[in-house]
Amino acid sequence: MTKVAFIGSGKIGQTIAFNVIMGSYIDEAIIYDIIPELPEKFEHELRHALASRKLKVEVLGTNNIEDVNGADIVVISAGKPRKPGMSRRDLFVDNARIMIDLADKLAKRNRGALYIMVANPVDMMASVFMKYSGEYTISTGDQVETMRMRSYIAKKLKVHVTDVNGYVGGEHGEDAVVLWSTVTVKGKPFDESMGVSKHEVEEYVKKIPGEIIRVMGGTTWGPGTIIEEIIRAVVLNENKVMSIAFPHKYEDEIIHISEPVVVGRTIGPSLEPLLDEKDRWHLMASIKDFYSVYKENLKQLEQSLTAKQ
Ligand SMILES: NC(=O)c1ccc[n+]([C@@H]2O[C@H](COP(=O)([O-])OP(=O)(O)OC[C@H]3O[C@@H](n4cnc5c(N)ncnc54)[C@H](O)[C@@H]3O)[C@@H](O)[C@H]2O)c1
């Protein structure tokens, strides 16, 4: 019996929930949002889709957070999305306030669940949620960038995407780094002479989400599919290597940084020790940068919480 709760049923929350529920490998889904009637009407839509596919998954759409209990996995996409021109980090204070509220309400009803953060800035939101709830939390991290990188190389080199392997790591967003020592094409280590430069790939990975948001209002289908794969790997204990962000102890905080790691019912081990020195140095630099920005953001958050009291 696997019960998954989806907190937030906006664009990305709906896409993830739809993909997971139609995958039919979970038994129960709870969909929660603060917009009146939205989860309930989405529940009807899902029931219609399940009927058409002849599938049975118990679905409950609700505006009552008390209904969200006993979940094995809690997927959190509640929060503000970026507007064109904004960085993910600009969302920190607003979305962190939501996470603190959710940490209080969800943790006591869903003890020991695996919490999967989707809302941005996703890695920092995972750290905030874990800090305030005490519950083990992961972030979808750079699995999204990893697929963007693979898809771009495959298109440029005119090979099937399964011929491209490798990972992007560090913080999800503009500062993510392609871990070049992991990238292979048809089993051979990546080389620019194959027909695409590293710079071009890196620029694509950095810039494409902003371009999609500018035209489509948000990124949905790519992350919605990729995040479903993370949930599937956990539920079905697939033990797949994915670049997601999991808790790292650094100085006095738990922080979330992506590196290739085995994803199943438990998370780990990490493949970081297998990376070359340059990639490991990039990851360490990401951790340091994350920590200093995170501490600064936490200060602003605390000020905003005191100002409100
Ligand atoms: N991790 C990723 O790769 C990734 C990809 C796409 C979007 N995102 C992020 O996911 C978040 C949601 O994006 P979206 O496009 O779905 O936005 P959206 O505005 O369509 O949906 C957000 C939903 O959250 C709900 N919400 C707000 N506060 C809530 C609360 N306290 N409890 C429950 N629900 C609440 C809103 O009512 C809304 O339905 C954003 O922060 C966005 O940046 C992350």
The ligand as an SDF file (V2000), in Angstrom:
LIG
                    3D

 44 48  0  0  0  0  0  0  0  0999 V2000
   11.6250   21.7060   -9.0720 N   0  0  0  0  0  0  0  0  0  0  0  0
   11.3560   22.0320  -10.3280 C   0  0  0  0  0  0  0  0  0  0  0  0
   12.0390   21.5840  -11.2490 O   0  0  0  0  0  0  0  0  0  0  0  0
   10.1970   22.9370  -10.6100 C   0  0  0  0  0  0  0  0  0  0  0  0
    9.6010   22.9490  -11.8860 C   0  0  0  0  0  0  0  0  0  0  0  0
    8.4960   23.7770  -12.0960 C   0  0  0  0  0  0  0  0  0  0  0  0
    8.0290   24.5930  -11.0510 C   0  0  0  0  0  0  0  0  0  0  0  0
    8.6620   24.5660   -9.8530 N   0  0  0  0  0  0  0  0  0  0  0  0
    8.2120   25.3980   -8.7200 C   0  0  0  0  0  0  0  0  0  0  0  0
    7.0110   24.8310   -8.1770 O   0  0  0  0  0  0  0  0  0  0  0  0
    6.2360   25.8750   -7.5700 C   0  0  0  0  0  0  0  0  0  0  0  0
    4.8190   25.8340   -8.1470 C   0  0  0  0  0  0  0  0  0  0  0  0
    4.8530   26.1610   -9.5240 O   0  0  0  0  0  0  0  0  0  0  0  0
    3.5230   26.1580  -10.4010 P   0  0  0  0  0  0  0  0  0  0  0  0
    3.9130   26.5090  -11.7780 O   0  0  0  0  0  0  0  0  0  0  0  0
    2.7490   24.9320  -10.1300 O   0  0  0  0  0  0  0  0  0  0  0  0
    2.7500   27.4170   -9.7440 O   0  0  0  0  0  0  0  0  0  0  0  0
    1.1710   27.6360   -9.6650 P   0  0  0  0  0  0  0  0  0  0  0  0
    0.9850   29.0580   -9.2520 O   0  0  0  0  0  0  0  0  0  0  0  0
    0.5170   27.1310  -10.8930 O   0  0  0  0  0  0  0  0  0  0  0  0
    0.7450   26.6730   -8.4600 O   0  0  0  0  0  0  0  0  0  0  0  0
    1.1030   26.8880   -7.1390 C   0  0  0  0  0  0  0  0  0  0  0  0
   -0.0090   26.3180   -6.2840 C   0  0  0  0  0  0  0  0  0  0  0  0
    0.3840   26.3570   -4.9120 O   0  0  0  0  0  0  0  0  0  0  0  0
   -0.7870   26.6240   -4.1660 C   0  0  0  0  0  0  0  0  0  0  0  0
   -0.4400   27.0780   -2.8180 N   0  0  0  0  0  0  0  0  0  0  0  0
    0.0890   28.2540   -2.4240 C   0  0  0  0  0  0  0  0  0  0  0  0
    0.2420   28.2500   -1.0850 N   0  0  0  0  0  0  0  0  0  0  0  0
   -0.1930   27.0580   -0.6390 C   0  0  0  0  0  0  0  0  0  0  0  0
   -0.2760   26.4440    0.6350 C   0  0  0  0  0  0  0  0  0  0  0  0
    0.1030   27.0820    1.7490 N   0  0  0  0  0  0  0  0  0  0  0  0
   -0.7680   25.1930    0.7180 N   0  0  0  0  0  0  0  0  0  0  0  0
   -1.1750   24.5330   -0.3930 C   0  0  0  0  0  0  0  0  0  0  0  0
   -1.1220   25.0590   -1.6300 N   0  0  0  0  0  0  0  0  0  0  0  0
   -0.6310   26.3050   -1.7470 C   0  0  0  0  0  0  0  0  0  0  0  0
   -1.5010   27.6860   -4.9900 C   0  0  0  0  0  0  0  0  0  0  0  0
   -2.8520   27.8160   -4.5950 O   0  0  0  0  0  0  0  0  0  0  0  0
   -1.3250   27.1310   -6.3930 C   0  0  0  0  0  0  0  0  0  0  0  0
   -2.3850   26.2820   -6.7610 O   0  0  0  0  0  0  0  0  0  0  0  0
    6.9730   27.1790   -7.8730 C   0  0  0  0  0  0  0  0  0  0  0  0
    7.7700   27.5450   -6.7730 O   0  0  0  0  0  0  0  0  0  0  0  0
    7.8390   26.8240   -9.0730 C   0  0  0  0  0  0  0  0  0  0  0  0
    8.9610   27.6570   -9.2000 O   0  0  0  0  0  0  0  0  0  0  0  0
    9.7220   23.7550   -9.6070 C   0  0  0  0  0  0  0  0  0  0  0  0
  1  2  1  0
  2  3  2  0
  2  4  1  0
  4  5  1  0
  4 44  2  0
  5  6  2  0
  6  7  1  0
  7  8  2  0
  8  9  1  0
  8 44  1  0
  9 10  1  0
  9 42  1  0
 10 11  1  0
 11 12  1  0
 11 40  1  0
 12 13  1  0
 13 14  1  0
 14 15  2  0
 14 16  1  0
 14 17  1  0
 17 18  1  0
 18 19  2  0
 18 20  1  0
 18 21  1  0
 21 22  1  0
 22 23  1  0
 23 24  1  0
 23 38  1  0
 24 25  1  0
 25 26  1  0
 25 36  1  0
 26 27  1  0
 26 35  1  0
 27 28  2  0
 28 29  1  0
 29 30  1  0
 29 35  2  0
 30 31  1  0
 30 32  2  0
 32 33  1  0
 33 34  2  0
 34 35  1  0
 36 37  1  0
 36 38  1  0
 38 39  1  0
 40 41  1  0
 40 42  1  0
 42 43  1  0
M  CHG  2   8   1  16  -1
M  END
$$$$
